[in-house]
Amino acid sequence: MDVKTNGGRTVEDLVLEVIEAAPYGGIVSAKATIAAVREDGPHWEVTDCDLIEFVVEAAPAFGRAVAFDQRE
């Protein structure tokens, strides 16, 4: 998922920003993460599944849980 943004950041950078914005021990919303990435780059060819997979892998490393709320 090394898709670069206009500012030179990657999609991973954006996802990590969302994860780090949640308090330690808090919950990261899959829905909010997807929305944040889509807002910054709606033209990127990254699937929602790819984004959720990255959140699931990264969030616990930062002491956060994941809320699978994308269908709400």
Secondary structure, 3 states (H helix, E strand, C coil): CCCECCCCCEHHHHHHHHHHHCCCCCEEEHHHHHHHHHHHCCCCCCCHHHHHHHHHHHHHHHCCEEECCCCC
